[in-house]
């Protein structure tokens, strides 16, 4: 297969996952039943721990310059909210935090939702761009900035209950940094 054909397949694959991601976001914003169903499962703390781990393949595909892999990972990261069953027991902090997040998605003006999407997009673009250019230090710096911003923003948004994401965020950050170092040096040897 020619390089041009591989690039065209990669672009087509990325377009499919971009469209699936937009569909998922629209369902969350405009379908209350789907939003409720998703958030019932998102109360399962396992989804909180798995979500940051998607940044490892995201960084890998950015380093390898594979658009389909990048957008596929974003789609899976977002949909992982509902991969786990609805939990039987939920901590008060987790419940309060997710109720606030759900109310934000249901009741806030559309432009504030767009601002949130834009911030996430810019963060992921910065991380991808750094690794696309093979700049590991900048990539790690962006990753740390994303984690700190997520924790800081959660406390500003939700007050004390926003701290409920700290442990998953910190564990996810440490695992991601280790994973990225391993992938970076393994890939560098193979390039």
C-alpha positions in Angstrom: 0.0 0.0 0.0 1.4 3.4 -0.9 2.0 6.1 1.7 -0.6 8.3 0.1 -3.2 5.6 0.4 -2.3 5.0 4.1 -2.6 8.7 4.8 -6.1 8.8 3.1 -7.2 5.9 5.2 -5.9 7.6 8.3 -7.8 10.8 7.4 -11.0 8.9 6.7 -10.7 6.9 10.0 -10.1 10.1 12.0 -13.2 11.8 10.3 -15.3 8.8 11.4 -14.2 9.1 15.0 -14.6 12.9 15.0 -18.2 12.5 13.8 -18.8 9.8 16.5 -17.4 12.1 19.1 -19.6 15.0 18.0 -22.6 12.7 18.0 -21.8 11.6 21.6 -21.4 15.2 22.8 -24.7 16.2 21.2 -26.4 13.3 22.8 -25.1 14.4 26.2 -26.0 18.0 25.7 -29.5 17.5 24.1 -30.9 14.2 25.3 -31.7 14.2 29.0 -32.5 10.5 29.1 -29.1 9.6 27.6 -27.3 12.1 30.0 -29.0 10.5 33.0 -28.2 7.0 31.9 -24.6 7.9 31.3 -24.2 9.7 34.6 -25.7 6.8 36.5 -22.8 4.7 35.2 -20.2 7.5 35.6 -20.9 7.3 39.3 -18.8 4.1 39.2 -15.4 5.3 40.4 -13.7 2.8 38.1 -14.5 5.2 35.2 -12.7 8.0 37.1 -9.5 5.9 37.3 -9.6 4.5 33.7 -10.2 7.8 31.9 -6.8 9.4 32.5 -5.1 6.2 31.2 -6.5 7.0 27.7 -3.9 9.7 27.6 -1.2 7.1 27.1 -2.5 5.8 23.7 -3.4 9.4 22.9 0.2 10.4 23.4 1.5 7.3 21.6 -0.6 8.0 18.5 0.4 11.7 18.6 4.0 10.6 18.6 3.4 8.2 15.7 1.4 10.9 13.9 -1.7 8.6 13.5 -4.8 10.7 13.3 -7.2 7.8 13.5 -5.6 6.6 16.7 -5.7 10.1 18.2 -9.4 10.6 17.5 -10.4 7.0 18.3 -8.7 7.5 21.7 -10.7 10.7 22.4 -13.9 8.9 21.5 -13.1 6.0 23.8 -12.0 8.4 26.6 -15.3 10.2 26.5 -17.5 7.1 26.2 -15.7 5.4 29.0 -18.0 7.3 31.3 -20.6 4.6 30.9 -18.6 1.4 30.4 -19.0 0.3 34.0 -22.3 -0.8 35.6 -24.2 1.6 37.8 -22.7 1.3 41.3 -24.7 0.2 44.3 -22.8 2.5 46.8 -21.5 5.9 45.9 -19.6 8.2 48.2 -21.3 11.5 49.1 -18.5 13.6 47.6 -18.6 11.7 44.3 -22.4 11.9 44.2 -22.4 15.7 44.9 -19.7 16.4 42.4 -21.3 14.5 39.5 -24.7 16.0 40.3 -23.2 19.5 39.9 -21.5 18.4 36.7 -24.8 17.0 35.4 -26.6 20.2 36.3 -24.0 22.2 34.5 -24.6 20.1 31.3 -28.3 20.4 31.6 -28.8 24.0 32.8 -25.9 26.1 31.7 -26.1 28.3 28.6 -24.8 26.6 25.4 -21.9 29.1 25.1 -20.5 28.0 28.4 -20.6 24.4 27.3 -18.8 25.4 24.1 -16.1 27.2 26.2 -15.6 24.0 28.2 -15.3 22.0 25.0 -12.8 24.5 23.6 -10.6 24.4 26.7 -10.5 20.6 26.5 -9.8 20.7 22.8 -7.0 23.3 23.2 -5.4 21.2 26.1 -5.5 18.0 24.0 -4.2 19.8 20.9 -1.3 21.2 22.9 -0.4 17.8 24.3 -0.7 16.2 20.8 1.3 18.9 19.1 4.1 18.6 21.6 4.4 14.9 21.1 3.8 15.1 17.3 7.0 17.3 17.3 8.7 14.6 19.5 9.1 17.1 22.4 8.8 14.8 25.4 9.5 17.5 28.0 6.9 19.9 26.6 4.4 17.0 26.4 4.9 16.1 30.0 4.6 19.7 31.0 1.3 20.0 29.1 0.1 16.8 30.7 0.9 18.1 34.2 -0.8 21.4 33.4 -3.9 19.5 32.3 -4.1 17.5 35.5 -3.5 20.5 37.7 -6.1 22.6 35.8 -8.6 19.8 36.1 -8.1 19.6 39.9 -8.0 23.4 40.4 -11.1 23.8 38.1 -13.0 21.1 39.9 -12.5 22.9 43.3 -13.5 26.2 41.8 -16.6 24.7 40.1 -17.7 22.4 42.9 -16.0 23.6 46.1 -14.9 21.0 48.6 -16.5 18.1 46.7 -14.3 18.9 43.8 -11.4 17.4 45.7 -13.0 14.0 45.0 -11.2 13.8 41.7 -7.7 14.5 43.2 -6.7 10.9 43.9 -7.8 9.5 40.5 -6.2 12.5 38.8 -2.9 12.2 40.6 -2.7 8.4 40.1 -3.6 8.9 36.5 -1.0 11.5 36.0 1.8 9.4 37.5 0.8 6.3 35.5 0.5 8.4 32.3 4.0 10.0 32.8 5.5 6.6 33.3 3.7 5.1 30.4 4.7 8.0 28.1 8.3 7.7 29.1 8.3 4.0 28.3 6.5 4.5 25.0 8.7 7.4 24.0 12.0 5.6 24.7 10.8 2.3 23.2 9.5 4.1 20.1 12.7 6.1 19.8 14.8 3.0 19.7 12.5 1.5 17.0 12.5 4.6 14.8 
